[in-house]
Amino acid sequence: MSVLRGRFARPHTSGLRRKPLAVCLAALLAGAGVDASERDAPHQDGDFVLLVTNCNDDGEGSLRATIAGAISDTEIAFSQSMGCSTITLTSGAIVIGNGANGLPLDNLQIIGLGRNALTIDGSYLDRVFVHDAGNTASLALSGMKITHGLTSGSGGCVLAHGNISLSDVEISECSAGIVTGTPSEQELLGDTAVRGGGLYAGGSATLDTSFIGDNQLYAQTGYAYGAGVFAAGDATLTATTISGNYVNAAAGAAYGGGLAVGNRAGQVQANVELTTSSVTNNGAFSNCDFCPVRGAGVWVYGNSNFTQSLISGNSAFSVAHYGTGGGLYFTSRFGGPAVTATLTDTDLSSNSADDSAGAIGAAGDLIITRATISGNSASADGGAITLFAGNMLLADSTVTGNIAGARGGGLFLFGYGDIATSNSTISENMAANGGAVGNTYGSLHFANSTIAFNTATEHGGGVYQRYPYYLFDMRSTIVASNTAASSAEDLWPPGLTVTGASNLVMAAVGVELPNDTLSADPLLQPLTMNGGSTRTHALGEGSPAIDAGSNDSFLDFDQRGEGFARVVGTEADIGAFEVQPAGPVDEIFADGFEP
């Protein structure tokens, strides 16, 4: 087959919807005695393409042979007239190394027919793709399902030493580290770890409208990173699902059941960006009796940003109960720059850890806005969130139904940082100490928030602060109807001094509160959707919290967001909910009769 060189093009919709010219090329390739110049022709936009014309493992027209006949910057596409939909590999992985000209295939794009129309099956004999063209090379895959890869090293289905991008790709039912032995791939980053049950990227990974699911990663002797995806460099996911992946370390630590990002061995931090994506039902486990398990959903060695996404049903556990960060765990290298995780319009639910941080283990700054964090659990501290280092801001969010076996059913502050809330509701959480919030050495700041109906079996039904002399500031916040050891108890311990103003606290024996603090029942209504994207406790008619608060932060809206003014009347209401003005009178149906 002749070889033509053209400019490299990123995945585009014209490649996914076969152009009329590409269809004609398929017919030409299938014909006998056709001149090579007619077989290899430019796209309408000037790119060159080589066509795969059959589903054979090897030989003329096969994917393997077509790649071998390519050079860098050439597109590989598939004829729509192949008459088959599954390429079953019987002679090992397709290695993308040097091209027909002897030079590395450092830029290659393979455009399939759609992930529901084309499957490349590794038959559990080997990986499916290995891109071995250098650490700065780029591989782009689109429109295909990649499945049933198997390796004793890293990258169960796809191993890319450089950068990789996926669009409309499924990688599923792949296994890495499953075969005994010590393959050279385990030395990729200078240690004996195994990485990437489905996908390994030595550089960056970009996933768009893709699915990574039901992959497995096993480390027999060392660490394990990323049962679904491992990326040593930055990872960007858009409209992508990572689900049902499982990492198991027999004698070492396990990081990232679904997604692991960052080169911990090389102490190089990376960044994660998830948009309209979901990380669900992934697991991370270690059989080591002293090794940590971190981030069953996502583990990040660096910064992360989650927008309009879901982290749910992930579980971190170990034989020694060292699982931390069931949904997400992020950290920085020792002595390195501080890291931040930002979650916006992102929900975390039903994640679990058999030690601490059912939903999020934060070893850096954490910023959460317009989130629902519900139904998460930890055997020890932080049923939803444990802040190990850095500071936390919770804004316009609801934390509810989370359970911790020890401290902080909703939130637990372990280090010397700060937890601050604004326009948020922490309700119906449970722990031994600190049904809603637990604090050891840090400071607490609550503003325009509601902390209610939480339960502790020992102390601090609402808030538990181990040492009374650390800063505790509240402004225009309700702390009410919380119980400890079956008695009303909103704040603990006695001797605690609370600064601030315009609060309502019902039960805080021995706690010094600001002089203007109210103590009457705020008449909170059940937690429900009262507008906006998160649940709130409305104030019942005649509540003493109405017009008794403040708005020191000059907020425009209450927890529900736009359309719900923060100040209605003479002053803001205390708590996260602001009673809005009555709507216009319905003159037509004022008698209650509607036909």
Secondary structure by P-SEA (a helix, b strand, c coil): cbbbbbcccccccccccccaaaaaaaaaaacccccccccccccccbbbbbbbccccccccccaaaaaaaccccbbbbbbccccccbbbbcccccccccccccccccbbbbbccccccbbbbcccccccccccccccbbbbbccbbbcccccccccccbbbccbbbbccccccccccccccccccccccccccccccccbbbccbbbbccccccbbbbbbccbbbccccbbbccbbbbccccccbbbbbbccbbbcccccccccccccccbbbbbccccccbbbbbbcccccccccccbbbccccccccccccbbbbcccccccccccbbbbbcccccbbbbbbccbbbcbbbbcccccccccccbbbbccccccbbbbccccccccccbbbbbbccbbbcbbbbccccccbbbcccbbbbbcccccccccccccccbbbccbbbbbccccccbbbbccccccbbbcccccbbbbcccccccccccccccccccccbbbbbcbbbbccccccccccccccccccccccccccccbbbbbbcccccccccccccccccccccccccccccccccccccccccccccccccccccccc
